[in-house]
Amino acid sequence: MDSGKVIILNNAIDTSKFSYNKEIRKSIRKKENLEGKFVVGHVGRFVNQKNHEFLIDIFYEIHKMDKNTELLLFGDGPLRQNIEIKVKNLKLESNVKFMGIKQNINEYMQAMDIFLLPSLLSHRTLMACFMILVVIALIIYLGITLGNDRKYYIVSLGIIVCTMLPFFMVFEDRKPQARELIIIAVLSAIGVAGRAAFFMLPQFKPVVAIVIISAVCFGAEAGFLVGAMTGFVSNFFFAQGPWTPWQMFSFGIIGFIAGILFKKGKLQKRKISLCIYGGLSTFFIYGFLLDTATWLIFPYSNMTLEGIIPIYLSGIPFNIVHAIATVFFLAVISKPMIEKLDRIKEKYGLIEP
């Protein structure tokens, strides 16, 4: 390429202004009466995308644990009044400061102990949603209509490829470490081994529990990948068939939703929270999808509503057993398993959800 056609634009931000400066920190904290306080900060326009509602919820929980905390909110926007009302309702007026627009944000950031940016779903997660909810669903549909459900190996491999793309987007501008891929492989292997270990008990399997644990520890994309891989590999022991893509998708989507809910603070790592989500998702999501697969993948060419309803009704006992199994395994293994995974994640700096 002609060098005259290439223009190099250097970083427009002077990063040296954001280097830690003890004197600036001391000056700002004294000016704003923050000395001796634990300061949480946020910089962003008051709009829906910046998710100030959740930010205040986070600070509310922090403040309950430590009353000597302060939240600094920089910026302005149409939702500022709503947030001010929420702060007042939570009786946090003396601990939350609306700083408005400042030209020396870099200096105020020196005074912060924590910087929070709880935006709504990232572009990466939205792309993952598109791949999982649209592309993978389309692949399954094409497998039914064009492949007559005889191309389930191709459909399954297509699901794995579409699952891996969002997962590798987690790493963004860095290469994944081998240990990060190994931990996903190990979790998938545990899911496969767990499903095989309880082969004698129909529907009583730990797979969904392991998928949910994977998701809350390593993120939505990892949760879907563990679920899809577990469904695919375990069926080499249980028999592959047109039901395999449906099982892969069902296991995976439960993990993906768990990861998103955990990231948004709607699902905690507490045993009771995981058990409630696990039981409901197994019964309603996995059960509904697999019951739907039953009348789609088998040759019921003249199925009517009267013929479809009994399929769902007959699946209820199996779905209840599966849901009970998920609750049982989450109650037994979630706490020790999450503690170990969090310890490994912290020690080796692995995938963050």
JOFEN-V850148 format. One record per residue. N is the residue number from 1. SS is DSSP state (hx for helix, st for strand, lp for the rest). OMEGA is omega as a letter, one per 20 degrees, with the letter a starting at -180 (* if undefined). Layout:
n->(N	N)
ss->(SS	SS)
omega->(OMEGA	OMEGA)
//
This chain:
n->(1	2	3	4	5	6	7	8	9	10	11	12	13	14	15	16	17	18	19	20	21	22	23	24	25	26	27	28	29	30	31	32	33	34	35	36	37	38	39	40	41	42	43	44	45	46	47	48	49	50	51	52	53	54	55	56	57	58	59	60	61	62	63	64	65	66	67	68	69	70	71	72	73	74	75	76	77	78	79	80	81	82	83	84	85	86	87	88	89	90	91	92	93	94	95	96	97	98	99	100	101	102	103	104	105	106	107	108	109	110	111	112	113	114	115	116	117	118	119	120	121	122	123	124	125	126	127	128	129	130	131	132	133	134	135	136	137	138	139	140	141	142	143	144	145	146	147	148	149	150	151	152	153	154	155	156	157	158	159	160	161	162	163	164	165	166	167	168	169	170	171	172	173	174	175	176	177	178	179	180	181	182	183	184	185	186	187	188	189	190	191	192	193	194	195	196	197	198	199	200	201	202	203	204	205	206	207	208	209	210	211	212	213	214	215	216	217	218	219	220	221	222	223	224	225	226	227	228	229	230	231	232	233	234	235	236	237	238	239	240	241	242	243	244	245	246	247	248	249	250	251	252	253	254	255	256	257	258	259	260	261	262	263	264	265	266	267	268	269	270	271	272	273	274	275	276	277	278	279	280	281	282	283	284	285	286	287	288	289	290	291	292	293	294	295	296	297	298	299	300	301	302	303	304	305	306	307	308	309	310	311	312	313	314	315	316	317	318	319	320	321	322	323	324	325	326	327	328	329	330	331	332	333	334	335	336	337	338	339	340	341	342	343	344	345	346	347	348	349	350	351	352	353)
ss->(lp	lp	hx	hx	hx	lp	lp	lp	lp	lp	lp	lp	lp	lp	hx	hx	hx	hx	lp	lp	lp	hx	hx	hx	hx	hx	hx	hx	hx	hx	hx	lp	lp	lp	lp	lp	lp	st	st	st	st	st	st	lp	lp	lp	lp	hx	hx	hx	lp	hx	hx	hx	hx	hx	hx	hx	hx	hx	hx	hx	hx	hx	hx	lp	lp	lp	st	st	st	st	st	st	lp	lp	lp	lp	lp	hx	hx	hx	hx	hx	hx	hx	hx	hx	hx	lp	lp	lp	lp	lp	lp	st	st	st	st	st	lp	lp	lp	lp	hx	hx	hx	hx	hx	hx	lp	lp	lp	st	st	lp	lp	lp	lp	lp	lp	lp	hx	hx	hx	hx	hx	hx	hx	hx	hx	hx	hx	hx	hx	hx	hx	hx	hx	hx	hx	hx	hx	hx	hx	lp	lp	lp	lp	lp	lp	hx	hx	hx	hx	hx	hx	hx	hx	hx	hx	hx	hx	hx	hx	hx	hx	hx	hx	lp	lp	lp	lp	lp	lp	lp	lp	hx	hx	hx	hx	hx	hx	hx	hx	hx	hx	hx	hx	hx	hx	hx	hx	hx	hx	hx	hx	lp	lp	lp	lp	lp	lp	lp	lp	lp	hx	hx	hx	hx	hx	hx	hx	hx	hx	hx	hx	hx	lp	hx	hx	hx	hx	hx	hx	hx	hx	hx	hx	hx	hx	hx	hx	hx	hx	hx	hx	hx	lp	lp	lp	lp	lp	hx	hx	hx	hx	hx	hx	hx	hx	hx	hx	hx	hx	hx	hx	hx	hx	hx	hx	hx	hx	lp	lp	lp	lp	lp	lp	lp	hx	hx	hx	hx	hx	hx	hx	hx	hx	hx	hx	hx	hx	hx	hx	hx	hx	hx	hx	hx	hx	hx	hx	hx	hx	hx	hx	lp	lp	lp	lp	lp	lp	lp	hx	hx	hx	hx	hx	hx	hx	hx	hx	hx	hx	hx	hx	hx	hx	hx	hx	hx	hx	hx	hx	hx	hx	hx	hx	hx	hx	hx	hx	hx	hx	hx	hx	hx	hx	hx	hx	hx	hx	hx	hx	hx	hx	hx	lp	lp	lp	lp	lp)
omega->(r	a	r	a	a	r	r	r	r	r	a	a	r	a	a	r	a	r	a	r	a	a	r	r	a	a	a	a	r	a	a	r	a	a	r	a	r	a	r	a	r	r	a	r	a	r	a	a	a	r	r	r	a	r	r	r	r	a	r	r	r	a	r	a	a	a	a	a	a	r	r	r	r	r	a	r	a	a	a	a	r	a	r	r	r	r	r	a	r	r	a	a	a	a	r	a	r	a	a	a	a	r	a	a	a	r	r	r	r	a	a	r	r	r	a	r	a	a	r	a	a	r	r	a	r	r	r	r	r	a	a	a	a	a	a	r	r	r	r	r	r	r	r	a	a	a	a	r	r	a	a	r	r	r	a	r	r	r	a	r	a	r	a	a	r	a	a	r	r	a	r	a	r	r	r	r	r	a	r	r	a	a	r	r	a	r	r	r	r	r	r	a	r	r	a	a	a	a	a	a	a	r	a	a	a	a	a	r	a	r	r	r	r	a	a	r	a	r	a	a	r	r	r	a	r	r	a	a	r	r	a	a	a	a	r	r	a	a	r	r	a	r	a	r	r	r	r	a	a	r	a	a	r	r	a	r	r	r	r	r	r	a	a	r	a	r	a	r	r	a	a	r	r	a	r	r	a	a	a	a	r	a	a	a	a	a	a	a	a	r	r	r	a	a	r	a	r	a	r	a	a	a	r	r	r	r	a	a	r	r	r	a	a	r	a	a	r	a	r	r	r	r	r	r	r	r	a	a	r	r	a	a	a	a	a	a	r	r	a	a	r	r	r	a	a	a	a	r	a	a	r	a	*)
//
